[in-house]
């Protein structure tokens, strides 16, 4: 007797039901062990980073499998509005996609179209061959796929900030992620994520996006700044990464033991 398979709620579904901001961690190492630990840590969501890491399609599928048994919702980031790559990542089993460097409403429309099958979009049909539909194990996947995926786009440049409200209003865009690092760099403030001018730029995006009803996120590894964003009303945050935690932890221990051994 065939097993009826059902996919978990999308990130958009979770955001819609959330009673508080959702807190997440990046997974950049490519390690399924790290992804599984993060997924079971109590974090609400994970960002599997396909932009600033060596993570490719096969690794993405492995990380999604590692996280699947745990409550955290996995989101996969692709580095640009690449319709072929978005199709492949969806077919690898990602339900939730984040697209970097979406500067205009037109790019947001292209990203949204890549998420959906015709006639709504241009996603290629291969569900019988792919993990997305669990190899046709998910009933009526082709007709329900639009309910089983979600799209987050990143606002990271001066052009994107200018068009923030229009980007957020594009049909098929469920959430907007503000990227302070690239925005700071574009302002001549590289590495200064708490500079007053950058904070005002982030606040401007919030003021533009929030009235549209689209959920809005910001990246904030500084805990004090992250709390401020919570107080300001952001819907979800990314507050750390697997590689950050490992780097900070191992360096702190190495420094502690180096000091103890010198003094001992």
C-alpha contacts under 8 A as a table, 3 or more apart, distances in Angstrom:
res1	aa1	res2	aa2	distance
3	X	137	X	7.41
4	X	137	X	6.62
4	X	138	X	6.57
4	X	139	X	6.93
5	X	134	X	7.77
5	X	137	X	5.73
5	X	138	X	4.90
5	X	139	X	7.15
6	X	138	X	5.82
6	X	139	X	7.83
7	X	138	X	7.49
7	X	148	X	7.33
9	X	12	X	7.99
9	X	13	X	5.79
9	X	14	X	6.73
9	X	148	X	7.23
10	X	13	X	5.08
10	X	14	X	6.43
10	X	73	X	7.60
10	X	95	X	6.46
10	X	96	X	6.52
10	X	148	X	6.12
10	X	149	X	5.98
10	X	150	X	6.15
11	X	14	X	5.04
11	X	15	X	6.13
11	X	73	X	6.39
11	X	74	X	7.90
11	X	75	X	7.57
11	X	96	X	6.26
11	X	150	X	6.33
12	X	15	X	5.12
12	X	16	X	6.11
12	X	150	X	5.81
12	X	151	X	7.91
12	X	174	X	6.06
12	X	175	X	7.53
13	X	16	X	5.15
13	X	17	X	6.40
14	X	17	X	5.25
14	X	18	X	5.95
15	X	18	X	5.12
15	X	22	X	7.49
15	X	215	X	7.44
15	X	235	X	7.49
18	X	21	X	7.02
18	X	22	X	7.34
20	X	235	X	7.41
21	X	230	X	6.90
21	X	234	X	6.85
21	X	235	X	4.70
21	X	236	X	4.76
21	X	237	X	7.22
22	X	44	X	5.64
22	X	45	X	7.21
22	X	235	X	6.61
22	X	236	X	4.45
22	X	237	X	6.33
23	X	43	X	5.96
23	X	44	X	5.42
23	X	45	X	6.52
23	X	236	X	5.81
23	X	237	X	5.06
23	X	238	X	5.96
23	X	239	X	6.87
24	X	43	X	5.36
24	X	44	X	5.60
24	X	45	X	4.58
24	X	46	X	5.38
24	X	47	X	7.26
24	X	236	X	7.73
24	X	237	X	6.09
24	X	238	X	4.62
24	X	239	X	6.13
24	X	240	X	7.34
25	X	38	X	7.27
25	X	43	X	6.94
25	X	45	X	6.73
25	X	46	X	5.09
25	X	47	X	6.20
25	X	238	X	5.42
25	X	239	X	5.92
25	X	240	X	4.96
25	X	241	X	4.96
25	X	242	X	7.18
26	X	46	X	5.66
26	X	47	X	4.50
26	X	48	X	6.07
26	X	49	X	6.71
26	X	238	X	6.98
26	X	240	X	6.25
26	X	241	X	4.22
26	X	242	X	6.36
27	X	30	X	6.95
27	X	34	X	7.35
27	X	35	X	6.20
27	X	38	X	7.95
27	X	46	X	6.69
27	X	47	X	5.83
27	X	48	X	4.90
27	X	49	X	6.15
27	X	241	X	5.74
27	X	242	X	5.43
27	X	243	X	7.48
28	X	48	X	6.47
28	X	49	X	5.52
28	X	50	X	7.97
28	X	52	X	7.54
28	X	53	X	5.60
28	X	54	X	7.96
28	X	55	X	7.44
28	X	241	X	6.95
28	X	242	X	6.51
28	X	243	X	6.42
29	X	34	X	7.46
29	X	53	X	7.06
29	X	54	X	7.89
29	X	55	X	7.81
29	X	242	X	6.79
29	X	243	X	6.10
30	X	34	X	7.85
30	X	35	X	7.87
30	X	53	X	7.70
30	X	54	X	7.14
30	X	55	X	5.61
30	X	59	X	6.50
30	X	60	X	7.85
30	X	63	X	7.28
31	X	34	X	5.19
31	X	35	X	6.29
31	X	63	X	7.25
32	X	35	X	4.90
32	X	36	X	5.99
32	X	62	X	6.43
32	X	63	X	5.03
32	X	66	X	5.60
32	X	67	X	7.99
33	X	36	X	5.12
33	X	37	X	6.17
33	X	66	X	7.36
34	X	37	X	5.14
34	X	38	X	6.10
34	X	242	X	6.56
35	X	38	X	5.15
35	X	39	X	5.96
35	X	63	X	6.06
35	X	66	X	6.37
35	X	67	X	6.07
35	X	242	X	7.95
36	X	39	X	5.00
36	X	40	X	6.18
36	X	63	X	7.76
36	X	66	X	5.18
36	X	67	X	5.07
36	X	70	X	7.82
37	X	40	X	5.28
37	X	41	X	6.00
38	X	41	X	5.02
38	X	42	X	7.67
38	X	43	X	6.85
38	X	46	X	7.45
38	X	242	X	7.49
39	X	42	X	7.05
39	X	43	X	6.56
39	X	45	X	7.44
39	X	46	X	6.89
39	X	67	X	5.35
39	X	70	X	5.67
39	X	71	X	6.78
39	X	72	X	5.12
39	X	73	X	7.87
40	X	43	X	7.35
40	X	67	X	7.80
40	X	70	X	5.50
40	X	71	X	6.90
40	X	72	X	7.07
42	X	71	X	7.71
42	X	72	X	7.25
43	X	46	X	7.39
43	X	72	X	6.02
44	X	71	X	7.14
44	X	72	X	4.69
44	X	73	X	6.39
45	X	72	X	4.58
45	X	73	X	4.43
45	X	74	X	5.73
45	X	75	X	7.27
46	X	72	X	6.53
46	X	73	X	6.11
46	X	74	X	4.79
46	X	75	X	5.95
47	X	74	X	6.13
47	X	75	X	4.88
47	X	76	X	5.77
47	X	77	X	6.75
48	X	60	X	7.33
48	X	63	X	7.69
48	X	74	X	6.98
48	X	75	X	6.03
48	X	76	X	4.70
48	X	77	X	6.10
49	X	52	X	6.46
49	X	53	X	6.27
49	X	55	X	7.00
49	X	76	X	6.17
49	X	77	X	5.06
49	X	78	X	7.26
50	X	53	X	5.88
50	X	54	X	7.12
50	X	55	X	5.39
50	X	56	X	6.67
50	X	76	X	6.93
50	X	77	X	5.23
50	X	78	X	5.16
50	X	79	X	6.37
51	X	77	X	6.61
51	X	78	X	5.84
51	X	79	X	4.55
51	X	100	X	7.91
55	X	59	X	5.76
55	X	60	X	6.40
56	X	59	X	5.39
56	X	60	X	5.96
57	X	60	X	4.98
57	X	61	X	6.35
57	X	88	X	7.54
57	X	89	X	6.62
57	X	92	X	7.11
58	X	61	X	5.23
58	X	62	X	6.41
58	X	92	X	7.94
59	X	62	X	4.98
59	X	63	X	6.15
60	X	63	X	5.14
60	X	64	X	6.15
60	X	76	X	7.79
60	X	89	X	7.78
60	X	92	X	7.49
61	X	64	X	5.12
61	X	65	X	6.25
61	X	92	X	5.58
61	X	93	X	6.66
61	X	94	X	7.88
62	X	65	X	5.13
62	X	66	X	6.19
63	X	66	X	4.96
63	X	67	X	6.23
64	X	67	X	5.25
64	X	68	X	5.93
64	X	74	X	6.90
64	X	93	X	7.28
64	X	94	X	7.16
65	X	68	X	5.11
65	X	69	X	7.74
66	X	69	X	7.13
67	X	70	X	5.76
67	X	72	X	7.35
67	X	74	X	7.15
68	X	71	X	7.87
74	X	94	X	7.66
74	X	96	X	6.89
75	X	94	X	7.13
75	X	95	X	7.41
75	X	96	X	4.79
75	X	97	X	5.62
75	X	98	X	6.65
76	X	89	X	7.86
76	X	94	X	6.56
76	X	96	X	6.27
76	X	97	X	5.02
76	X	98	X	5.94
77	X	97	X	5.82
77	X	98	X	4.43
77	X	99	X	5.77
77	X	100	X	7.15
78	X	81	X	7.74
78	X	82	X	7.96
78	X	85	X	7.53
78	X	86	X	7.15
78	X	97	X	7.27
78	X	98	X	6.24
78	X	99	X	5.21
78	X	100	X	6.41
79	X	82	X	7.94
79	X	99	X	6.26
79	X	100	X	5.15
79	X	101	X	7.53
80	X	99	X	5.77
80	X	100	X	5.13
80	X	101	X	6.15
80	X	102	X	7.54
81	X	86	X	7.80
81	X	99	X	6.32
81	X	100	X	7.31
81	X	101	X	7.84
81	X	102	X	7.30
81	X	107	X	6.87
81	X	110	X	7.04
81	X	111	X	5.65
82	X	85	X	5.38
82	X	86	X	6.14
82	X	111	X	7.72
83	X	86	X	5.09
83	X	87	X	6.16
83	X	110	X	7.70
83	X	111	X	6.98
83	X	114	X	5.29
83	X	123	X	7.81
84	X	87	X	5.17
84	X	88	X	6.34
85	X	88	X	5.03
85	X	89	X	6.11
86	X	89	X	5.15
86	X	90	X	6.10
86	X	97	X	7.74
86	X	114	X	6.52
86	X	115	X	7.22
87	X	90	X	5.20
87	X	91	X	6.16
87	X	114	X	6.70
87	X	115	X	7.24
87	X	123	X	6.06
87	X	124	X	6.76
88	X	91	X	5.04
88	X	92	X	6.10
89	X	92	X	4.94
89	X	93	X	6.74
89	X	94	X	5.93
90	X	93	X	5.35
90	X	94	X	4.79
90	X	95	X	6.28
90	X	97	X	7.88
90	X	115	X	7.83
90	X	132	X	6.17
91	X	94	X	7.06
91	X	126	X	7.64
91	X	127	X	7.10
91	X	130	X	5.24
91	X	131	X	5.82
91	X	132	X	4.69
91	X	133	X	7.85
92	X	130	X	6.48
92	X	131	X	5.38
92	X	132	X	5.94
93	X	130	X	7.56
93	X	131	X	4.97
93	X	132	X	4.08
93	X	133	X	7.63
93	X	134	X	7.98
94	X	97	X	6.92
94	X	132	X	6.88
94	X	149	X	8.00
95	X	132	X	7.60
95	X	148	X	6.33
95	X	149	X	4.51
95	X	150	X	6.40
96	X	149	X	5.55
96	X	150	X	4.79
96	X	151	X	6.00
96	X	152	X	7.72
97	X	149	X	7.83
97	X	150	X	6.36
97	X	151	X	5.11
97	X	152	X	6.16
98	X	151	X	5.97
98	X	152	X	4.55
98	X	153	X	5.49
98	X	154	X	7.16
99	X	102	X	6.94
99	X	111	X	7.39
99	X	151	X	7.75
99	X	152	X	6.42
99	X	153	X	4.88
99	X	154	X	6.05
100	X	153	X	6.31
100	X	154	X	4.97
100	X	155	X	7.62
100	X	156	X	7.92
101	X	153	X	7.73
101	X	154	X	5.70
101	X	155	X	6.31
101	X	156	X	5.98
101	X	157	X	7.46
102	X	105	X	7.88
102	X	107	X	5.80
102	X	108	X	6.11
102	X	153	X	6.18
102	X	154	X	5.67
102	X	155	X	5.97
102	X	156	X	7.56
102	X	160	X	6.70
103	X	107	X	6.72
103	X	108	X	7.89
103	X	155	X	6.51
103	X	156	X	7.45
103	X	157	X	6.67
103	X	159	X	5.66
103	X	160	X	4.03
103	X	161	X	7.83
103	X	163	X	7.36
104	X	107	X	5.32
104	X	108	X	6.44
104	X	159	X	7.14
104	X	160	X	5.87
104	X	163	X	6.10
104	X	166	X	7.95
104	X	167	X	6.27
105	X	108	X	4.89
105	X	109	X	6.12
105	X	163	X	7.03
105	X	166	X	5.87
105	X	167	X	4.48
105	X	170	X	6.71
106	X	109	X	5.04
106	X	110	X	6.34
107	X	110	X	5.00
107	X	111	X	6.23
108	X	111	X	5.07
108	X	112	X	6.15
108	X	153	X	7.12
108	X	167	X	6.08
108	X	170	X	6.70
108	X	173	X	7.30
109	X	112	X	5.06
109	X	113	X	6.09
109	X	170	X	6.38
109	X	171	X	7.54
109	X	172	X	7.87
110	X	113	X	5.12
110	X	114	X	6.32
111	X	114	X	5.21
111	X	115	X	6.77
112	X	115	X	5.29
112	X	116	X	7.10
112	X	121	X	7.41
112	X	151	X	7.00
112	X	171	X	7.41
112	X	172	X	5.25
112	X	173	X	6.45
113	X	116	X	5.66
113	X	120	X	6.87
113	X	121	X	4.07
113	X	122	X	5.73
113	X	123	X	7.19
113	X	172	X	7.93
114	X	117	X	7.88
114	X	121	X	6.02
114	X	122	X	5.54
114	X	123	X	5.13
115	X	121	X	6.85
115	X	122	X	7.62
115	X	123	X	6.07
115	X	146	X	7.74
115	X	149	X	7.35
115	X	150	X	7.94
115	X	151	X	7.58
116	X	120	X	6.05
116	X	121	X	4.61
116	X	122	X	6.26
116	X	123	X	5.34
116	X	145	X	7.29
116	X	146	X	5.95
117	X	120	X	6.10
117	X	121	X	5.06
117	X	122	X	5.51
117	X	123	X	4.69
117	X	124	X	6.75
117	X	125	X	7.09
117	X	142	X	7.60
117	X	145	X	7.75
117	X	146	X	7.70
118	X	121	X	4.77
118	X	122	X	5.45
118	X	123	X	6.88
119	X	122	X	7.37
126	X	129	X	5.57
126	X	130	X	6.40
127	X	130	X	5.02
127	X	131	X	7.47
127	X	132	X	6.47
127	X	133	X	5.45
127	X	134	X	7.85
127	X	135	X	6.24
127	X	136	X	6.25
127	X	141	X	7.67
127	X	142	X	7.33
128	X	133	X	7.04
128	X	134	X	7.89
128	X	135	X	4.69
128	X	136	X	4.93
129	X	135	X	5.49
129	X	136	X	7.80
130	X	133	X	6.25
130	X	134	X	6.39
130	X	135	X	5.24
130	X	136	X	7.96
131	X	134	X	4.39
131	X	135	X	5.67
132	X	135	X	7.29
133	X	136	X	5.10
133	X	137	X	6.09
133	X	138	X	5.25
133	X	141	X	6.01
134	X	137	X	4.95
134	X	138	X	6.09
135	X	138	X	7.70
136	X	139	X	6.95
136	X	141	X	7.20
138	X	141	X	5.65
140	X	143	X	5.65
140	X	144	X	6.22
141	X	144	X	4.99
141	X	145	X	5.38
142	X	145	X	5.48
143	X	146	X	7.52
144	X	147	X	5.55
144	X	148	X	6.74
145	X	148	X	4.97
145	X	149	X	6.61
146	X	149	X	5.95
150	X	172	X	7.70
150	X	173	X	7.59
150	X	174	X	6.29
151	X	172	X	6.80
151	X	173	X	5.38
151	X	174	X	5.44
151	X	175	X	6.65
152	X	173	X	6.13
152	X	174	X	5.81
152	X	175	X	4.55
152	X	176	X	5.40
152	X	177	X	6.67
153	X	173	X	7.06
153	X	175	X	6.53
153	X	176	X	5.04
153	X	177	X	6.00
154	X	176	X	5.75
154	X	177	X	4.62
154	X	178	X	5.74
154	X	179	X	6.50
155	X	160	X	5.32
155	X	161	X	6.47
155	X	164	X	7.20
155	X	176	X	6.89
155	X	177	X	6.15
155	X	178	X	5.00
155	X	179	X	6.13
156	X	160	X	6.35
156	X	161	X	7.35
156	X	178	X	6.17
156	X	179	X	4.93
156	X	180	X	6.78
156	X	181	X	7.82
156	X	182	X	5.50
156	X	183	X	4.87
157	X	160	X	5.10
157	X	161	X	6.23
157	X	182	X	6.75
157	X	183	X	5.11
157	X	186	X	6.37
158	X	161	X	5.08
158	X	162	X	6.23
158	X	183	X	7.01
158	X	186	X	7.06
158	X	187	X	7.95
159	X	162	X	5.12
159	X	163	X	6.44
160	X	163	X	5.08
160	X	164	X	5.69
160	X	167	X	7.88
161	X	164	X	4.93
161	X	201	X	7.58
161	X	204	X	7.76
161	X	205	X	6.05
163	X	166	X	5.44
163	X	167	X	6.06
164	X	167	X	5.16
164	X	168	X	6.13
164	X	205	X	6.10
164	X	208	X	6.20
164	X	209	X	6.30
165	X	168	X	5.17
165	X	169	X	6.20
165	X	205	X	7.82
165	X	208	X	5.03
165	X	209	X	5.07
165	X	212	X	6.98
166	X	169	X	5.07
166	X	170	X	6.57
167	X	170	X	5.55
167	X	173	X	7.90
168	X	173	X	6.39
168	X	174	X	7.86
168	X	175	X	7.18
168	X	176	X	6.54
168	X	209	X	6.01
168	X	212	X	6.79
168	X	214	X	5.99
169	X	173	X	7.22
169	X	212	X	6.18
169	X	214	X	7.24
170	X	173	X	5.73
173	X	176	X	7.65
173	X	214	X	7.58
174	X	214	X	5.90
174	X	215	X	6.60
175	X	214	X	5.38
175	X	215	X	4.51
175	X	216	X	5.57
175	X	217	X	7.50
176	X	209	X	7.92
176	X	214	X	7.08
176	X	215	X	6.25
176	X	216	X	4.80
176	X	217	X	6.14
177	X	216	X	5.84
177	X	217	X	4.57
177	X	218	X	5.56
177	X	219	X	7.70
178	X	202	X	7.01
178	X	205	X	7.74
178	X	216	X	7.51
178	X	217	X	6.04
178	X	218	X	4.78
178	X	219	X	6.80
179	X	182	X	6.07
179	X	183	X	6.30
179	X	218	X	6.43
179	X	219	X	6.17
180	X	183	X	4.97
180	X	184	X	5.78
180	X	193	X	6.15
180	X	198	X	7.33
180	X	202	X	7.32
180	X	218	X	7.47
180	X	219	X	6.72
181	X	184	X	5.23
181	X	185	X	6.31
181	X	190	X	6.96
181	X	191	X	6.53
181	X	192	X	7.85
181	X	193	X	6.47
182	X	185	X	4.97
182	X	186	X	6.15
182	X	190	X	7.65
183	X	186	X	5.14
183	X	187	X	6.44
183	X	198	X	7.39
184	X	187	X	5.13
184	X	188	X	6.45
184	X	189	X	4.77
184	X	190	X	5.22
184	X	191	X	6.90
184	X	192	X	6.52
184	X	193	X	6.53
184	X	198	X	5.99
185	X	188	X	5.15
185	X	189	X	5.17
185	X	190	X	4.01
185	X	191	X	7.12
186	X	189	X	7.28
186	X	190	X	7.59
187	X	190	X	7.60
187	X	198	X	7.83
189	X	192	X	5.43
189	X	193	X	7.91
189	X	195	X	7.62
189	X	198	X	7.88
190	X	193	X	7.87
192	X	195	X	5.48
192	X	198	X	7.92
193	X	198	X	6.64
193	X	199	X	7.57
194	X	198	X	6.76
194	X	199	X	6.29
194	X	225	X	7.46
195	X	198	X	5.33
195	X	199	X	6.25
196	X	199	X	5.04
196	X	200	X	6.16
197	X	200	X	5.16
197	X	201	X	6.33
198	X	201	X	4.97
198	X	202	X	6.29
199	X	202	X	5.08
199	X	203	X	6.10
200	X	203	X	4.90
200	X	204	X	6.02
201	X	204	X	5.01
201	X	205	X	6.46
202	X	205	X	5.21
202	X	206	X	6.43
203	X	206	X	5.01
203	X	207	X	6.22
204	X	207	X	5.09
204	X	208	X	6.24
205	X	208	X	5.07
205	X	209	X	5.97
206	X	209	X	5.19
206	X	210	X	5.65
206	X	216	X	7.11
206	X	234	X	7.61
207	X	210	X	5.78
207	X	211	X	7.18
208	X	211	X	6.60
208	X	212	X	7.66
209	X	212	X	5.52
209	X	213	X	7.22
209	X	214	X	6.48
209	X	215	X	7.82
209	X	216	X	7.12
210	X	213	X	5.61
210	X	214	X	6.37
210	X	215	X	7.04
210	X	216	X	7.13
211	X	214	X	7.80
215	X	234	X	7.86
215	X	235	X	5.94
215	X	236	X	7.96
216	X	234	X	5.79
216	X	235	X	5.47
216	X	236	X	6.68
217	X	234	X	5.79
217	X	235	X	5.81
217	X	236	X	4.73
217	X	237	X	5.30
217	X	238	X	7.77
218	X	229	X	7.70
218	X	234	X	7.28
218	X	236	X	7.00
218	X	237	X	5.24
218	X	238	X	6.64
219	X	226	X	7.94
219	X	237	X	5.77
219	X	238	X	4.83
219	X	239	X	6.42
220	X	223	X	7.07
220	X	225	X	6.46
220	X	226	X	5.14
220	X	237	X	6.91
220	X	238	X	6.10
220	X	239	X	5.21
220	X	240	X	7.72
221	X	225	X	7.92
221	X	226	X	6.96
221	X	238	X	7.17
221	X	239	X	4.48
221	X	240	X	5.32
222	X	225	X	5.42
222	X	226	X	6.06
222	X	239	X	7.33
223	X	226	X	4.87
223	X	227	X	6.17
223	X	239	X	7.30
224	X	227	X	5.27
224	X	228	X	6.44
225	X	228	X	4.98
225	X	229	X	6.34
226	X	229	X	5.11
226	X	230	X	6.36
226	X	237	X	7.41
226	X	239	X	7.06
227	X	230	X	4.95
227	X	231	X	6.20
228	X	231	X	4.95
228	X	232	X	6.10
229	X	232	X	4.85
229	X	233	X	6.44
229	X	234	X	5.82
230	X	233	X	5.29
230	X	234	X	5.48
230	X	235	X	7.58
231	X	234	X	7.64
234	X	237	X	7.40
240	X	244	X	6.54
240	X	245	X	7.13
241	X	244	X	5.10
241	X	245	X	6.25
242	X	245	X	5.36
242	X	246	X	6.29
243	X	246	X	5.09
243	X	247	X	5.92
244	X	247	X	5.14
244	X	248	X	5.96
245	X	248	X	5.28
245	X	249	X	5.85
246	X	249	X	5.15
246	X	250	X	5.93
247	X	250	X	5.46
247	X	251	X	5.99
248	X	251	X	5.29
248	X	252	X	6.01
249	X	252	X	5.21
249	X	253	X	6.26
250	X	253	X	5.15
250	X	254	X	6.02
251	X	254	X	5.02
251	X	255	X	6.02
252	X	255	X	5.14
252	X	256	X	6.07
253	X	256	X	4.96
253	X	257	X	6.13
254	X	257	X	5.32
254	X	258	X	5.97
255	X	258	X	5.07
255	X	259	X	6.11
256	X	259	X	5.30
256	X	260	X	6.22
257	X	260	X	4.94
257	X	261	X	5.96
258	X	261	X	5.34
258	X	262	X	6.19
259	X	262	X	5.23
259	X	263	X	6.15
260	X	263	X	5.21
260	X	264	X	5.68
261	X	264	X	4.96
